[in-house]
Each structure stands twice: as structure tokens, then as C-alpha cells.
Amino acid sequence: MELYPEIEPYEHGMLDVGDGHRVYWEQCGNPDGKPAVVLHGGPGSGCTPRHRRWFDPRRYRVVLLDQRNCGRSTPHASEHATDLATNTTPHLLGDLELLRTTLGIERWLVFGGSWGSVLGLAYAQAFPERVSELVLFALATGRQVEVDLLTRGLRRLFPEAWAEFRGGSDVDDLPTGYARRLNSPAPEERAAAARGWCAWEDAIAPGPSERYRDPRFRLAFARIVTHYWSQGHFLAHDGVLLAEAGRLAGIPGVMVHGQLDFVNFTGTPWLLDQAWPDGRLHVVEGAHETATPGIMDTLLAAIDEF
């Protein structure tokens, strides 16, 4: 299966969500179609035109947004003066609810991967009555064990890259060490930390990301990721999204995960499958990233089914 053809938004705008933040949003597809909202990864990756293409534009009303301080939202995290104190998971949940009511949507399908799956789980548990279905991929739950795996546990698989990465922090808690450097008053220090963080992200990914070539994207992305990872994703406690997954009862959904995705080492897909009463887990053999045909086909089929 192929993604749906490229489309342009039929409406877009900037939503004032308070605290000096303005969040970019857009709507694509059929204005009278089934509402769906896309939650991008990162945190801090922003939405791309490719995100629009997961949905049949004849049948879906697709809402995309750039979460606080990234993409086209303002102020941008690449600017040193931008304070991230009001960029937390509860703030993002509030932004989603404000956008939903502003657009006059009663319920919507929630679609997200990686960090987007964390945010999707948090949103569905906080507002289950507003979620018609939940489609998640590249599964994560915001647990410390997932952060530890990605920042320390893979060092034996990528020893040279990890040595470079480890050298960029003066403390063992690498997200905290990098976050400190990324907020340095010295521009060269911030730029070097962003390069170091994104070089590690590239090293553990199936292929290099073109987006990391952009210094502005690199700095904003690294700042926001380390902001969240050094603060337990701003969740109530470690493991809360698994512990409270029973709140998803009655919400049908699909989870898609690659067999070769490193997060499998933490057991996340199977633990979530056991905890979510109405979720269906699909583990795609031999797959890692979302662009793998098996993962794409499974996701497209799930979205089309709903």
C-alpha cells in the first residue's frame, strides 16, 4: 500500500493557548469527514506534509498541529530567550482540548507515534469521552526505562557513537546534562550540544534524518526532547500511562510496532497490549521504522477500517 497523495490544507491558523504561546494548526481532507488528529513525535519534531497522507482525504477531516515551541508554533525553542517552563504534558493536553472545541469537534480519532503515542495515551486517559479510536505506532509510554535504553542501554550496540554522545554531558544523567548545555548563554555551546544530541539520534536510527541538517530544527528539537526526558515527561509518576491504561476501556484501537524497534527491549508493546482492554497489537516482523512497508500497510489498513 502507498500513502495517500499529497494534499494541501483547506484551513490553517494560529491558536492562542495562553502563556505567550501560539500553536499552528491546519485541517486537510473532507470538512464533513470523520475527524482525526495527528500527534507528531519528538517531542519537538513538528508536523510534516507526510503526516497528512495517512488518511483518505475523501473520508477524513484531518487536524494537524505543531506542539508548543516547535514547527510553525511560536515562540520557537531554537531562540535562547524562549522559556520552556510552560511546555509540559499537561499544557499540551490543554492545547488539544482547546483546539478541539475551537474547531467544533465532538470526538476524534487520535493518531500518534513515538512521543505522539505517549501524548495520545495521556490524552485518551484524561479525556476518554473525546476519543473515538486510538491508533498508535513506534510505541512508547514515557517510562524512565525507555529513556535509559535510548540514552545508555544501546551503548554496546553503538560504542563509538555513544562515546561521542557521552562526552557531551558532564553528568551521568545525559538528558539533564545536555539540557543544561542547550540552555547555555553561549550560542556555540548550544549549537554543539544540539549537534551531539542529534548525531546520537541519527546513530541509533535506521537511516539519517535530513531534518537534523537544519541548525534551527536541531536546536529546537534537542532542547524540547531533553526538557521532557530530564523531567519524566511531566507525567504524574513513572509508569502512570501503563498503570492507568484501564481508563482506555471502551476505546477501540490499534498498536503497530516493528519487531526490530529497540523499545522492544523494554517490553513496552506487550505491556501496553496487556493493559489496554480494547487495543490490538500488531508486531511487524523484520521491521524497525515507520517507513517499512509492513508497518505502513498495517497502519493504513487500521485507519481505513475506522
C-alpha atoms as one frame of an Amber mdcrd trajectory, in Angstrom:
protein
   0.000   0.000   0.000   1.058   3.569  -0.640   0.320   6.659   1.397  -2.467
   8.801   0.015  -1.493  11.546  -2.488  -0.106  14.853  -1.293  -2.733  17.408
  -0.323  -2.801  20.974   0.927  -4.748  22.218   3.957  -8.134  23.754   3.319
  -7.776  25.813   6.507  -4.986  26.752   8.894  -4.319  29.195  11.684  -2.533
  30.086  14.905  -4.284  29.278  18.180  -3.524  31.415  21.227  -3.211  28.830
  24.001  -2.007  31.224  26.697   1.348  31.700  28.408   2.501  33.650  25.350
   2.212  30.577  23.093   0.605  30.432  19.669   0.150  26.949  18.234  -0.006
  26.325  14.498  -2.855  24.084  13.266  -4.265  23.004   9.936  -7.152  20.977
   8.546  -6.960  18.737   5.475  -9.209  16.383   3.564 -13.003  16.443   3.780
 -14.519  19.125   6.072 -17.512  16.799   6.574 -15.401  13.684   7.090 -14.553
  11.714  10.212 -12.369  13.898  12.492  -8.843  12.716  13.276  -5.944  14.476
  14.986  -2.268  13.775  14.326   0.183  13.933  17.242   3.750  14.258  15.994
   6.803  12.749  17.620   9.866  14.108  19.319   8.702  15.837  21.403   9.597
  18.761  19.196   9.567  17.239  15.705   6.598  19.191  14.373   4.173  18.019
  11.700   5.190  17.496   8.084   3.217  17.211   4.822   3.743  13.442   5.020
   1.545  13.287   8.128  -1.426  14.405   6.006  -1.066  11.385   3.742  -2.012
   8.641   6.220  -5.714   9.407   5.805  -8.127   9.026   2.905  -8.865  12.707
   2.140 -12.347  11.835   0.892 -13.354  10.263   4.206 -11.358  12.026   6.893
 -11.204  15.526   8.309  -7.569  15.562   9.418  -6.309  18.025  12.033  -2.571
  18.561  12.421  -0.765  20.827  14.838   2.765  21.775  15.780   3.053  21.338
  19.538   4.399  24.192  21.652   7.706  25.810  20.644   8.333  23.723  17.506
   7.497  23.737  13.807   5.487  26.844  12.977   4.343  27.458  16.553   5.716
  30.451  18.429   7.878  31.295  20.252  10.335  28.794  18.782  12.597  26.710
  21.012  15.613  27.494  18.818  15.579  31.012  20.263  17.534  31.204  23.508
  15.032  33.631  25.032  12.213  31.091  24.689  11.310  29.739  28.129  10.097
  26.123  28.081   8.636  26.244  31.596   5.077  26.244  30.217   5.754  23.450
  27.741   4.712  20.309  29.638   2.448  17.338  29.002  -0.499  18.890  30.909
  -0.104  22.067  28.842  -0.159  20.058  25.596  -3.283  18.198  26.711  -4.951
  21.530  27.382  -3.906  22.759  23.932  -5.519  19.728  22.293  -8.791  20.300
  24.123  -8.808  23.991  23.251  -8.167  23.186  19.591 -10.894  20.536  19.558
 -13.507  22.885  20.970 -12.340  25.777  18.771 -12.857  23.626  15.673 -16.232
  22.392  16.918 -15.255  18.715  17.028 -17.090  16.415  19.444 -14.830  13.347
  19.186 -11.847  12.448  17.037  -9.581   9.564  16.175  -6.167  10.119  17.791
  -3.124   9.071  15.724   0.438   9.261  17.027   3.813   7.573  17.047   6.784
   7.538  19.414   6.309  10.647  21.582   2.953  11.015  19.814   1.925   7.655
  21.279   2.848   8.895  24.784   0.815  12.054  24.286  -2.026  10.088  22.693
  -2.232   7.722  25.662  -2.147  10.640  28.104  -4.875  12.493  26.197  -7.124
   9.432  25.870  -6.796   8.677  29.578  -7.560  12.279  30.523 -10.439  12.732
  28.041 -11.705   9.250  27.075 -15.081  10.619  26.057 -13.399  12.708  23.343
 -11.545   9.825  21.659 -13.400   7.715  19.105 -10.388   5.477  18.310  -6.684
   5.383  19.093  -4.060   4.377  16.507  -0.504   4.265  17.856   2.820   3.166
  16.400   6.505   3.105  17.381   5.096   2.563  20.842   6.331   4.406  23.925
   4.785   5.124  27.317   7.136   7.775  28.737   8.732   5.409  31.269  12.228
   6.021  32.592  13.316   2.590  31.368  12.622   3.735  27.798  14.733   6.866
  28.230  17.507   4.856  29.869  17.527   2.404  26.978  17.810   5.123  24.345
  20.446   7.163  26.164  22.535   4.426  27.822  21.301   0.928  27.086  22.290
   0.950  23.423  25.907   1.830  24.101  27.083  -1.740  23.495  25.493  -1.741
  20.048  26.913   1.663  19.066  30.064   2.042  21.204  31.862   4.676  19.126
  28.803   6.875  18.636  27.877   6.503  22.319  31.376   7.544  23.442  30.940
  10.769  21.476  27.446  11.214  22.888  28.550  10.566  26.478  31.358  13.081
  26.107  28.789  15.809  25.540  27.477  15.698  29.126  29.262  16.431  32.383
  26.826  14.262  34.390  25.683  10.648  34.081  22.080  11.753  33.544  22.586
  12.571  29.856  19.246  14.320  29.159  19.901  16.622  32.126  23.480  17.285
  31.077  22.525  18.071  27.516  19.560  20.192  28.610  21.961  22.335  30.643
  24.235  22.864  27.643  21.305  23.542  25.322  20.262  26.393  27.606  23.772
  27.857  27.864  24.132  31.605  27.256  26.869  30.801  24.728  25.486  30.200
  21.200  28.394  27.950  20.234  27.776  25.765  23.299  24.080  25.395  22.435
  24.893  24.568  18.808  27.498  21.952  19.765  25.103  20.272  22.202  22.371
  20.149  19.560  24.770  18.578  17.071  25.872  15.999  19.642  22.351  15.048
  20.644  21.090  14.719  17.067  24.201  12.776  15.992  23.260  10.128  18.572
  19.635  10.133  17.393  20.944   9.521  13.861  23.333   6.788  15.024  20.577
   4.649  16.553  18.054   5.218  13.752  17.773   3.015  10.644  18.879   5.949
   8.480  19.988   9.578   8.862  17.348  12.286   9.151  17.582  15.151   6.689
  15.874  17.392   9.234  18.924  17.263  11.512  20.880  19.187   8.865  18.899
  22.296   9.758  20.575  24.053  12.738  17.318  25.726  13.767  15.398  22.441
  13.795  18.288  20.667  15.509  18.440  23.134  18.385  14.685  23.298  18.978
  14.288  19.530  18.775  17.159  18.776  21.157  16.013  21.418  23.639  12.450
  20.108  23.782  13.407  16.419  23.922  15.880  16.923  26.767  13.398  19.211
  28.544  10.872  16.353  28.627  13.266  13.445  29.128  15.017  15.109  32.060
  11.660  15.714  33.775   9.964  12.330  33.480   7.890  13.572  30.538   5.965
  15.702  33.063   3.789  12.714  33.938   2.330  12.150  37.412   4.755   9.304
  38.133   6.886   6.795  36.295   4.750   4.153  34.588   1.473   6.018  35.080
   0.275   5.526  31.488   0.557   1.758  31.835  -0.930   1.781  35.334  -3.938
   3.820  34.178  -4.451   2.065  30.825  -7.688   0.608  32.152  -9.158   4.079
  31.570  -8.975   3.264  27.847 -11.694   0.608  28.200 -14.294   1.173  25.515
 -11.898   2.956  23.157 -11.087   0.682  20.214  -7.586   0.960  18.888  -4.617
  -0.484  17.089  -0.952  -0.557  18.122   1.678  -1.132  15.431   5.292  -1.835
  16.311   8.337  -3.072  14.440   9.941  -6.303  15.605  13.389  -4.667  15.346
  12.453  -1.464  17.178  14.830  -1.086  20.125  11.996  -0.190  22.507  11.089
  -3.888  22.395  13.942  -4.397  24.876  11.788  -2.630  27.486   8.723  -4.806
  26.845   6.589  -1.738  26.132   4.413  -3.134  23.283   3.434  -6.282  25.186
   2.867  -4.500  28.486   0.603  -1.959  26.787  -1.253  -4.687  24.929  -1.986
  -6.432  28.240  -3.061  -3.217  29.956  -5.332  -1.776  27.223  -8.553  -3.828
  27.110  -9.682  -2.828  23.621  -6.337  -2.341  21.876  -4.981  -4.736  19.244
  -1.221  -5.130  18.920   0.441  -5.847  15.573   4.172  -6.598  15.708   5.590
  -6.422  12.184   8.334  -8.956  11.578  11.683  -7.645  10.373  10.561  -4.026
  10.645  12.010  -1.083  12.521  10.946   2.313  11.251   7.531   3.581  10.218
   8.513   3.783   6.539   8.888  -0.013   6.415   6.168  -1.333   4.064   4.787
  -3.798   6.629   4.257  -1.054   9.204   2.822   1.356   6.645   0.388  -1.249
   5.333  -0.826  -2.172   8.815  -1.321   1.446   9.837  -3.142   2.386   6.633
  -5.417  -0.636   6.963  -6.260   0.292  10.572  -7.048   3.898   9.697  -9.145
   2.850   6.688 -11.021   0.343   8.865 -12.063   3.042  11.315
